[in-house]
């Protein structure tokens, strides 16, 4: 009796259709789009700041010579990630329809379901890396024995705001005004074109604010109070301050599969400024991977049947693999502010 399951090439094609749906409307992947580069390490260059004032020439004088600006080159070590899932002998055997002996066992549906599971784990790992880095300035990934196998740190800007949970004395407007000043010296704006990402719990502090000297003292048209984040954003926009964007996505850890964990913790606000030239602040880069058919860049997804191996081991297994090599690149750390509230 033969087994029918999707080929590795088919899995890759299906993945291309699934990923846009799984990442759409997700701020993590809007800020850090996923790309692939045929390289071993994570590499990028950043142009130096423009400095100085034009030289005075004077009548009949020579103009001053200006050196061209330089570039800084950065390099980071990629991480190597991967999961697999087995369809074991019992599951394969039970897939045979009762009373049939010569028909093909169709595993397409179960393989596609396992692919969904592995893709979700991959994307959640990337989300975790993005928000951990944006809220702490660093991330560290440990293996099962506790050893750190992938880590990186970026010099993000930081700001200590007031305690927003103390709604009677919290000063979120003053905190955002202080944030706006941190654009000085950088080609970035922390005005109303910037976004302030926070969890729903953090946003609720703003809605509950009772400080008449700060947020609670502001009014909408004809004296109406604000009752939603949309209303608060109008108040912030009127003062040319960053706009609130709610990010309340969660994941489940292997060790606590029934307890949702926020990617963006309560009491942390991540302000992402607008680059003056519109450039993205970074990306998620997948690098060269020997597990791809051509050893090229990008994630791999493959299915193998142990019965097709030369040794044909017992018990038989059909295995699905998913993984990638790479990491996060932040081109402009100065455009990211971690505010503790």
N, C-alpha and C positions, 0 to 999 in steps of 0.2 A: 504494500500500500504506500503510495507516494504522498508527500506533504507539499501543500501549496502555500507559499508565503512571499511577500514582496521582496524584490531584489534590493541590494544596497543602493543602486542607482535610482530605483523608484522611490526609496525612502528619502533620498536627497531632494528629489523633485517635489515630493509631498511637503517636506520641511520648508521649502521656499514659499509654498502657499500658506502654510500655517503661521510662520513667524510674523508676517505683517499683521495678522489678526490678533496674535498673542501680545504684540507690543504696541498696537495702535492706542492713541490717547493716553499713553503712559509717559509722564514727565521724565522719568529716568532715561528713556531711550530717545526722547526729544532733545534732551540736553546732551546726551552722549550717544549719538547714532553708532550702529555697529558697522564696522568696515573690516576688510581683509587686506593684508599686505604680505608679499612674498619675501619675508625677511625672518631672521632668527630672533632678533631682539626688538623691543619696542623703541623706535627712534623717532625724534622730531626736532625741529629747529624753531627758534623764536627770535624774532628781530629785536635788537636793542632799542631802547627809548630814544627819541629825538631829544637832543640836549643843546643848550646854548642859545645865544642871541646873535643876530646878524652883526657882523663887524662894521664899524664906521669906516668909510673910505676917505672922505674928505675930497675936496675939489682937486682934480688931477692925481689923486692917490690911487693905489692899487687895492682891489678888493681882497678881503681875507679868504684864505683857503680853508675849506671845510673837509674834514675826513669823512668818507662814507661810513654809514653806520655798519656795525658788525652783527653777527648772529651768535647765539648760544645754541649748542647742540646738546640734546638730552638723550639719555638712554636708560631704559628700565628693563629689568628681567621679567620675562613672561611667566605666567603660571601655567601649569599643565593639569587640566581637569578632565574627568571622565567617569561615567557610570555604565553599568551594564545590568541587564535583566534577563534571566533565564526562563524559558518555557521548558519545564522538566518532563521526564518520561510519563508521569501520572497525568499531567495536564494534556500532553499530546495524545495519550491513549484515550482519555475521556472525550476528546473532541470528535472521535469517530461516531457517526450516527448509528443508533441501534439497528441491528439487522443488516448492516452493510459490511462487505468484506473486501471489495475490490475498488471502492470509490476513493477518490483523493480526499485527504483531510485538509480542509481549508483553514489556515491560520491567519489570513489577511486581517480580519477584524481585531483579533487579540494583539497582533503585532502593532497595528496602528494605535491601539489603546495604550500599549506600553510606550510607544514613541511619544504620545502626548504626555505621559508621566515623566519621561526623561527630559523632554524639552522644557517642561514646567520647572524641573529641578535646575536645569542649566540657566534659564532666564532668572529664576529666583536667586541663584548664586551671583549673577551679574548685578541684579538690583541691590542685593545686600552689599556688594563691593562698592557700588556707586554711592549709596546713602551712608554707609559706614565711613567712607572717605570724606564725604561732604559734611558730615556732622562731627568728625573727630580730627580730620586732617591726616589720618593714617588708617590702614587696614592690615590685618594679619590673619592668614588662613592656616589652620593647623591640621595635621593628619590625624589618623586614629590614635596614634601613640602620643599625641600632644606636641609633636615637633612642628615648628613654624616652617612652612614650605613655600609660602608666597606672601610677601609683604611689600608695602611701599608707603611713602610719606610725601605730602605736598605742603608747601608753605602757604596755606590758605589764610585769608584775613579773619580775624576774630573780633567779637564785640560782646561785652557783658551788659545785657539789658537789665531792666528792672524785673522783679519777680511778678510775672503776669498772673500767677495763681492768687496773689493777694490783690483782689480786684479793687479794693478801696484806695490803694496807694500806687498801683502799677501805672507806669507812664509809657505805654507803647508808642504814642506819637513822638515823644521826645527820643525814644530809642531809635525809631526810624529816621528821625532828623539827624541823629548822630551817625547812623549808617551812611547817609547820603554824603557826608563829609569824607568818607573813606575812599571816594573816587579820585581824590586829589593825587596827582602824580601818575595816574594810570589812564590808559585809553579806554575807559569804561564809565558807564553812567549807572548810578543807583537811584534813579528818579522813577517816575511812574512807568517807564518802559522796562524796569527791572521786575522780577518776580520774587516774592518771599514765600518759600514753600514751608508748610507746616502741617502737622497732623490735625485731625478734627478736634482732638482734645485741647490742643494749644489754641486753636481758633475759638473754641468755646470760652476761653479766658477773656478774649477780646469782647465777645458778645455779652459777657457778664460784667464787664468793667463798670465801676461806679465812681471813678475818680473824676469829679467835676472840673478839676484843673487840667485834665488831659483829654482822653478819648471821650469819656462820658459827657464832657462839657460841650462837645460839638453837636450841631443839629443839621438835619437835612433841610430841604426847602420848606418854607412856611413853618419852621420850628419843629418839624417832626423828628422823633428820635430814630436811631437806626435799629433795625431788627434782623439784619442778615449780613453775611459777609459781603454781598453785593453792595449793601448800603455803606459798610465800612470802607470798601474799596473806593466808593465815591468820595468819602471824606479824605482818604489818603491821596487820591488823584488831585483833589482840589489843592493839596499842599505839595504836589509833585513828588510824592513818595512811592516806594515800591508797592506793587499790587499783590494781595494775598492769593496764593494758589494752594488749595487743599490737596495733600497727598496722604491718604490713609490706608494704603495697601499693606497687606500682611502676608506672612508665610508661616508654615508650621515646621518646627525643628524635628529632626529624626528622634531626638530624645524626649520630646513632649508633643506628640502628634495631634493633641486636641487643644493646645493652647496657642492662639494666634499671637504672633510677634510683629510689632510695627517695624517697617523698614526705617521710617522717620520717627524717632522717639518724641514723646511729649516733652515740652520744655526746650526743644531745639528748633530754631528757625534758620533755614538756609536761603540766603539772599543771593540770587544769581544776577549779576549786572549785565547790561546790554553793551556789547563791544561797539565802539563808534563806527567800525567798518563792517559790523554785522557778522563777524567771524564766529563760528561755534567755539565754545570754551574747551572742547575736548571730544574724545570718542572712545569707543570700546573696540580695540583692534585685535583681530585674530591673526596670528602669524603662522609660519610654515608648520606643517604637521605631517609627520611620516606615516600616519595612519590613513591619510587620504590616498586614493589610487595613484595620483601623480605626485604624492608628497608635497602638494601645494598648500597654500594658506586656506584658512577657514575651518569651521567645525566639521567633524566627521559623524556619520550615522550609518551603521552597517548591520546586516543580519547574517548570521552564519549557522549552518547545520552541521553538528558534529559527525553526522553520518556521511558527509561528503569528504571528510578528512581521510587520509590514507590509512590511518590506524582504525577508523570506524569504532570509537570507544563505546562501551556500555557503562551506564545507561545513556541513552541518546538525549541530546539537548539542542534546542534552538536558542541562540543567544542574540540579543539586540544590544548594540553598543552605541553610546553617544558621548561626545566630548569635544574639547577645543583647547588650543594653546593660545595664550594672549593675556591681555590685561587692559587696564584703564589708563588713558593718557589725558592729563589736564594741561592744555597749552597755556592757559592764562589763569594761574591760581589766584591772582589778585582780583579776578572778577567774581570770586566766590567768598562769601562772608558767612561764618558760622556764628550765629547769635544765640547765647544761652539766656533763656528767660525763665 
